[in-house]
Amino acid sequence: MPASVVLETALPDLKLMNRGKVRDIYDLGEQLLIVASDRISAFDCVLPNGIPEKGRVLTRMSEFWFGFTAEITKNHVISTDIAAMGHGLSGHADMLEGRSMLVRKADPLPVECVVRGYLAGSGWRDYRQNGSVCGIKLPQGMAQSSKLPEPIFTPATKAQTGHDENISEAAVVDLLGSETAGAIRERSIAIYTTAAEYALSRGLIIADTKFEWGLADGEIILIDEVLTPDSSRFWDAEAYKPGAEQQSFDKQDVRDWLEQSGWDKTPPAPQLPPEIITQAPEQYLEALRRLPGKGLG
């Protein structure tokens, strides 16, 4: 592993609350410290390899989008400045710098809020089978990667292990109540629409993305990550042409290699080859350069 790859954080003086697919979360009492590692997951499985600088890209990208969407919804971010976080974190600056967020505590809502603007991935597979995506009927004759008539909300259950499962909007209402379900649907679509318009001005299409929401002091806030190459599908707008897979600036190269490897998508996942490990950071970094308009320097 290159020295720049962080697969797990080691902060023995802090309470590790959860080690997720990508992020390590530490309980700081009234607040949480979220550290984005360089782990990568695909098909809901953590891969054995890390992607150099990935955690720093995810953090920088999320920081940008949390700020960009702050007028649409409140979020959980307090600070990304290690020196200002307190809790003795400056002593771990070498490990935490650029990949950490101090955030408000929130109770996560048990729904992945997926918004799709284009026909790709599992949505394209669903459409080919039955002319709809997650139960939403679409016009006949659409091609792979086609732009949808309007963005659609296709929620899913969240899974710590195993595969997330698509659910209906009615199921979200049953889980959360009509007011909360309506609020997260409306805000998710509003964020996607606003972000997609901005991204297009920077030469990228956001084909689809997913959001997570939580309750903090009875208030719905945006949590976790937002509009990163891990949670979104980014395409090159100049090269976009419906009818095929698109040039992508996310982890699609990793997904494609895994699909072709013969892996049955059950753990353990195979080792990624060196060329994919080398190629993947460039896709992430290009998305960062285009959207916030700056790299990691």
C-alpha positions in Angstrom: 0.0 0.0 0.0 1.3 3.5 -0.8 2.0 5.6 2.3 -0.8 8.0 1.4 -3.5 5.3 1.8 -5.4 5.3 5.1 -7.5 2.2 5.5 -8.2 2.6 9.2 -7.7 5.4 11.6 -6.0 4.7 15.0 -7.1 7.2 17.7 -6.9 5.2 20.9 -7.7 8.2 23.1 -11.1 8.7 21.3 -14.2 6.5 21.4 -14.7 4.8 18.1 -18.5 4.7 17.7 -18.7 3.1 14.2 -16.4 2.0 11.4 -18.5 2.1 8.2 -17.8 1.2 4.7 -15.6 4.3 4.2 -15.9 6.5 7.3 -14.7 6.0 10.9 -16.9 7.9 13.4 -15.8 8.9 16.8 -18.0 10.0 19.7 -16.9 13.3 21.2 -19.9 13.7 23.5 -22.1 16.5 22.1 -20.4 16.1 18.7 -19.0 13.5 16.3 -15.8 13.3 14.4 -16.2 11.8 11.0 -13.0 10.7 9.3 -13.1 9.6 5.6 -10.7 6.8 5.0 -9.3 5.7 1.7 -11.4 2.5 1.8 -13.7 2.0 -1.2 -16.9 0.0 -1.4 -18.7 -1.3 -4.4 -21.9 -3.3 -4.6 -22.2 -2.8 -0.8 -18.9 -4.6 -0.1 -15.7 -3.0 1.2 -12.8 -3.9 -1.1 -9.4 -5.0 0.2 -7.6 -2.2 -1.5 -7.6 1.5 -0.7 -7.6 4.4 -3.3 -4.9 7.0 -2.6 -6.2 10.4 -1.4 -9.8 9.3 -1.7 -10.8 10.3 1.8 -9.4 13.8 1.3 -11.3 14.2 -2.0 -14.6 13.1 -0.4 -14.1 15.5 2.5 -13.2 18.5 0.3 -16.1 17.7 -2.1 -18.6 17.3 0.8 -17.4 20.5 2.4 -18.0 22.4 -0.8 -21.5 21.0 -1.4 -22.6 21.4 2.2 -21.8 25.1 1.9 -23.3 25.4 -1.6 -26.7 23.9 -0.5 -26.9 25.6 2.9 -29.7 27.8 1.7 -31.8 24.8 0.8 -31.3 22.9 4.0 -29.3 22.9 7.2 -26.6 20.3 7.6 -24.5 18.7 10.3 -21.1 20.4 9.6 -19.4 22.4 12.4 -15.8 22.6 11.2 -13.3 20.9 8.9 -10.4 22.9 10.5 -8.4 20.5 12.8 -6.9 23.4 14.8 -10.4 24.8 15.6 -12.0 21.5 16.5 -10.6 21.1 20.1 -10.9 17.7 21.8 -7.1 17.3 21.5 -7.4 16.6 17.8 -4.6 18.8 16.7 -2.3 16.1 18.1 -3.5 13.8 15.4 -3.3 16.4 12.6 -1.0 14.2 10.4 -3.7 11.6 10.2 -6.8 13.8 10.3 -5.9 16.8 8.2 -8.1 17.1 5.1 -10.2 14.0 5.8 -12.1 15.0 8.9 -15.3 16.8 9.8 -16.6 17.8 13.2 -20.4 17.5 13.1 -23.5 17.8 15.1 -25.0 14.6 16.5 -28.1 13.5 14.7 -30.4 10.4 14.6 -30.0 9.1 11.0 -33.3 8.4 9.2 -33.3 4.8 7.9 -33.7 5.7 4.2 -31.2 6.3 1.4 -32.7 9.2 -0.6 -31.7 8.5 -4.2 -32.4 11.0 -6.9 -32.0 10.1 -10.6 -31.8 12.5 -13.5 -30.6 10.0 -16.1 -31.2 6.4 -16.9 -28.1 4.5 -15.7 -27.0 1.7 -13.5 -29.7 -0.3 -11.8 -32.3 2.2 -13.1 -31.4 1.2 -16.7 -31.6 -2.5 -15.8 -35.0 -2.0 -14.3 -36.2 0.0 -17.3 -35.1 -2.7 -19.7 -37.1 -5.3 -17.8 -40.3 -3.5 -17.2 -40.2 0.1 -18.5 -40.1 1.6 -15.1 -37.5 2.5 -12.4 -38.4 1.6 -8.9 -42.1 1.4 -9.8 -42.0 4.8 -11.6 -43.3 4.4 -15.2 -41.1 6.1 -17.8 -41.7 6.8 -21.5 -41.2 4.0 -24.0 -38.1 3.9 -26.2 -35.6 5.5 -23.9 -31.9 4.7 -24.4 -29.2 3.9 -21.9 -28.0 7.1 -20.2 -31.0 9.1 -21.5 -32.0 12.2 -19.5 -35.2 11.6 -17.7 -38.2 13.9 -18.3 -37.7 15.2 -14.7 -35.6 14.0 -11.7 -37.2 11.0 -9.9 -37.0 10.1 -6.2 -36.2 6.4 -5.7 -35.6 5.7 -2.0 -33.9 2.6 -0.6 -33.4 1.1 2.8 -29.9 1.6 4.4 -27.8 -1.4 5.1 -24.7 -1.6 7.2 -23.9 -4.9 5.6 -25.4 -6.5 2.5 -27.3 -4.8 -0.2 -29.6 -1.8 0.1 -33.1 -2.5 -1.2 -35.3 -0.1 -3.2 -38.5 0.8 -1.5 -41.6 2.7 -2.6 -42.4 6.3 -1.5 -45.4 4.8 0.4 -43.0 2.7 2.4 -41.0 5.8 3.3 -44.3 7.4 4.6 -44.9 4.2 6.6 -41.4 4.4 8.1 -41.2 8.2 8.8 -44.7 9.7 8.5 -46.0 11.8 5.7 -44.5 15.1 6.9 -40.9 13.9 7.3 -41.1 11.7 4.1 -42.4 14.7 2.1 -39.7 17.0 3.5 -36.7 14.7 2.6 -38.2 14.0 -0.8 -38.6 17.7 -1.6 -35.2 18.7 -0.3 -33.4 15.8 -2.0 -34.8 16.8 -5.4 -34.2 20.5 -4.8 -30.5 19.8 -3.9 -30.1 17.5 -6.9 -31.7 20.0 -9.3 -29.6 23.0 -8.0 -26.3 21.0 -7.9 -26.9 19.4 -11.4 -27.4 22.9 -12.9 -24.2 24.1 -11.4 -22.2 21.0 -12.3 -23.3 21.3 -15.9 -21.8 24.8 -16.0 -18.6 23.1 -14.9 -18.7 20.5 -17.7 -20.1 17.6 -15.6 -23.4 15.8 -15.6 -24.7 14.5 -12.3 -26.6 11.4 -13.5 -27.8 10.4 -10.0 -26.9 10.7 -6.4 -28.0 9.8 -2.9 -28.5 11.8 0.3 -28.8 10.9 3.9 -30.8 12.8 6.5 -31.0 12.9 10.2 -32.9 14.5 13.1 -31.0 16.9 15.4 -33.1 18.6 18.2 -36.2 17.7 16.2 -34.9 19.3 13.0 -34.2 17.6 9.7 -30.6 18.1 8.6 -28.4 16.8 5.8 -25.8 14.4 7.1 -23.0 12.0 6.1 -21.5 13.0 2.7 -23.1 14.9 -0.2 -22.5 14.8 -4.0 -19.2 13.0 -3.9 -17.8 10.5 -6.4 -18.8 7.8 -3.9 -22.4 8.8 -3.6 -23.0 10.1 -7.2 -22.5 9.3 -10.8 -20.5 12.1 -12.6 -20.3 12.2 -16.4 -18.3 14.3 -18.8 -20.9 16.7 -20.4 -18.8 17.3 -23.5 -18.5 13.6 -24.3 -22.1 12.7 -23.3 -24.0 10.7 -25.9 -27.1 8.7 -24.9 -27.2 5.0 -25.9 -24.1 3.7 -24.1 -22.1 3.9 -20.9 -20.6 7.4 -20.3 -17.2 8.7 -19.5 -17.3 8.8 -15.8 -15.5 10.7 -13.0 -16.4 8.5 -10.0 -15.9 4.9 -9.0 -17.5 3.5 -12.2 -14.1 2.1 -13.4 -13.9 0.1 -10.2 -17.5 -1.2 -10.6 -16.9 -2.1 -14.3 -13.7 -4.0 -13.4 -15.6 -5.9 -10.7 -18.5 -6.7 -13.1 -16.0 -8.2 -15.6 -14.0 -10.1 -13.0 -16.4 -12.9 -12.4 -16.9 -11.9 -8.8 -20.4 -12.9 -7.5 -20.7 -9.7 -5.4 -20.6 -11.5 -2.1 -17.7 -11.0 0.4 -14.8 -11.2 0.2 -14.2 -8.9 -2.8 -11.2 -9.5 -5.0 -8.1 -7.4 -5.0 -8.1 -4.6 -7.4 -5.3 -4.7 -10.0 -2.6 -1.9 -9.9 -3.9 -0.2 -13.0 -7.3 0.4 -11.5 -5.8 1.6 -8.2 -3.7 4.1 -10.2 -6.6 5.2 -12.5 -9.3 5.6 -9.8 -7.7 8.6 -8.0 -7.4 10.5 -11.2 -11.2 10.2 -11.8 -11.9 11.4 -8.2 -9.4 14.3 -8.5 -10.8 15.4 -11.9 -14.3 15.6 -10.4 -12.9 17.7 -7.6 -11.0 20.0 -9.9 -14.1 20.6 -12.0 -16.7 21.1 -9.3 -15.3 23.1 -6.4 -12.8 24.3 -9.1 -9.7 23.4 -7.1 -7.7 20.3 -6.2 -6.2 19.1 -2.9 -3.3 21.6 -2.8 
